[in-house]
Each structure stands twice: as C-alpha cells, then as structure tokens.
Amino acid sequence: MNDDDDTLAEAVRAALAKLLELARTLEELPLEDVEPAGWVGIPFPNWR
Amino acid sequence: VSDPAELTIAGAAHEIATRRLSPGELAAAVLARVERLNPRLRAYLHVDPQAAASGDGPMSGIPICVKDVIDVAGMPTTAGAASWSRRPARDAGSVARLRAAGAVIVGKGHTNEFAYGIDGENPHWGDCSNPYDASRICGGSSSGPAVATASGMALAGLGTDTSGSIRVPAALCGLVGLRPTVGRVPRDGVVPLAWSYDVVGPLCRSVEDAALLFDVLVGGSVERPAVVRPRLGVVEELFEAAEGYVADGVLEAARDAGQLVPVRFERLRYADAVHQLVQYAEAAAIHTPWLDSRYAPDVRTRLEAGRLLPAGAYLAAQRARRLIIEEVAEKMTGLDALVAPTVGFVAPAHGTAEVGGRPLRAALQSCVVPPSEAGGPVVSVPLGSHRGLPYAMQIIGRPGAEAVVLGIAAAVERRWPWRERRPGA
C-alpha cells in the first residue's frame, strides 16, 4: 500500500460508515410488507 | 435578435420555413460561437466542424449539443472520464429520434466524470464555466449542453438527470430544463449512473422549445391540456435552506400562476438517504467492469464504498422509496403540481467548498433530489436574477404529466422570457 492507497482506503471507510448510518435512519420507517420500488420502464415479462 | 445563434428553436424553425435563414447559415453562426467561446467556457469535449442535418422534420437544421454520456454514431463517447471511452457505431435512441427529426448534432457536451457530480467541474477535461460570469460554476452534470445552449453554441441541449443533472445547470444558466418521467424517453446508448433515476431530457431557451424537443424524444405529439388556475402544492421543506430572494421569487411566481396550497411530507426527510444508498449501489454495479480505469479520487471513493454496501441496505432504501412515492401520490390528490426552488442560491464561484454551512454538492442537490424519488416529470424554469445571475423554480408533476408541468411553466416563463434573459441581453 502506498500513501494514495491509504488515503483512498480511509476515504472509502468514511463514506461507507456514512452510508450505513443513513441506512440505519431508514429503520424508523414501517418497511414490513413494503415491496421495493422498481425500475420504471424496464420491460419485465408479465409472469402473473 | 440579429444573430441566428441566439434564436429559440421555434424562432429558428420559423425563419428557416420562411426562407429568411438557411440551415447552413444557422450552423455556421453556431460554429462561429463555438470557435470564439468554447476555449473559455469548455461546453464541448468534441465538435463536428462539418455538422449537418441528415433528416427532415420539426428539428430541421436545429443545432443541438449532446451530453457526452449519450452515444452519437461517429463521435467518441468519453463520459468525461480520464481513460475510459467508446466509439459507438449507432446513435442512442434519443439521438436517433433527434436526427430523424432533422436536428444537427454539433458535438459532445462537457460533463462531470461519468455524470457523477453536480458542479460542472472535471479534473480530467477542465471545468465548464457559467456564461453569465465565467468565474462561476455552471452546474452539472449536463454542464456542456447547458452552457452551449445559454451561450449560442447550440440552440438546445440533450442531457441526463439522475440527481438534478438537467435541472441544476438549467437553473444556474437561465434555461428551461425538463426531467421527464422515468422510462418515458429511451435511454439505450447512454452510459448509466443509477438505473432507478436516470432519464434523458432537454435543456432549452424556452418552455415552447422544451415541449417541441420532448415531443420528438417521445416519438409523437403530446397533448397539451389547458391548465387554468392550477392548484400548486408548496413543498415547505424545500424552501427552508433557500436564500430569501429565491424563496420569495418562487412563491410570487407560483401565486401569479395558480392557487397555493402548503404541503409537508413526513417522509421527505428520508429522500436523501434513500437516494444516496440507491445511487451508490447502482453506480458501483455499473462501474464494476471499468474499475481498472482511472477515476478522480472523489468518484472512485463513492464507487468503492458502493461496492461494499450490503444488499440489505440497498433494498431497505428501495422499500423506503416506495413509501415516499406513495406519500407524494396521496398528498398530490386535488393538486395539479408541486412547486419548490431548483437551487436555493445563484451560481457560486469556482472553488467554493460550502454554501450555507453545507458542502457544495449537498447544497446544490438539496431541492432536486427529493423530486427524483417520485419518478414523475419536473421542469425547472428561470424566474429572475440576483446580482446578474439566474435563479429558478421546479414544477413537479405526476408520472406522465409532462404537458401539465410544461403548461404551468409557460405561464411562469412570461416573467423572464429568453429575449430578456440571455447572457449579455
């Protein structure tokens, strides 16, 4: 690892920690029984 | 307007149809602007000096700048990257429709690296600058199409918007920018950033031009219902960080255009978390095959962090997004559209790190990210200027309601039309 690698690794750790903190805030929401939103416009076949 | 490069699409089409202007004269006027201004403003990464129309239709002879994440056959697609590029054999679907309608593709417009930025700056290709004041940012990531359109280096631009990348540069450069409903305009042949939010849309000098270009992009003529005294929901949360002149300007314009109804959204405070989680994860998945190429440190950091994000966090964000969509749908009952500032301040100087105590990126995105969650159309329309720099409002509609938001925008636009707004007017 050189200095650039160390700097990048540290920045990635900090960014990931922030993302996981954001994910924790979503635990306040009533997500049970909620289907994920999808990609509107993607032509999935109609299986039902 | 004496210089054809300053005409709107509608104005130029009229001049061409009445034979007072030829497509060749229009292209020459635009290319002369490119030669004069591009070294300073950097709107184009690639220019076709032989640019000419290949089709015939409503865009006959109209010079367009295409953001360099969208494929144009015969021109390189670099996505503003340092060492990644491709040479497409085919036009992107959106570009093919423009060409079939007679548009002239002048070249490929500047963008933040892989469209993963909001300020219009790029460490590999140089920073794009604001035509109202070149010491200031123009916003991004559709920086090139915005600057080209505002400065006469094209009559309109084709951009992409994931987290505000059409609306922010449109607002900072005094243009009308339309983020269409997700899935309404073809996005094949576009370097993706985040599938859940990516759209292709126009940056124009007038609402009429945006409607004309939108019709071409969707491959037909969209009905234009009359919107009389619309009921407009004022999204109060999105006014909180705006400068007073922006907040007052939006309210005044909305009050002139319709009836105001204050609205608050309980779940809007989760919009930024949802957006970041979804975008980081999807961008990382898209970039996995390219990670050997060179990236600026901030972009690489986001991509590497996104690769490490647990699938559960991504799915929680997509479930939370559905709750946001449901709340927006419910609260829009009885309303024609929602209104909010696009950016809460005018273009800051190059090198600005923070605005209002927040990092520049977060400050520029704070009003444009929440409407991206709902998936419907959003138009940004210029309202006025502060210290010679433009500011704007967003009109946010139900999915598929482009005609409604454009109808309301047309009423708002009368406050500050292109002939009074263009740089140097």
Interface residues (C-beta under 8 A of the other chain):
Chain A: T7 L8 A11 V12 A15 L16 L19 L20 L22 A23 T25 L26 E27 L29 P30 L31 V34 E35 P36 A37 G38 W39 V40 G41 I42
Chain B: T181 V182 G183 R184 W195 S196 R267 Y270 D272 A273 V274 Q276 L277 Y280 P297 R300 T301 R302 E304 A305 G306 L308 L309 P310 G312 A313 L315 A316 A317 Q318 R319 A320 R321 R322 L323 I325 G375 P399
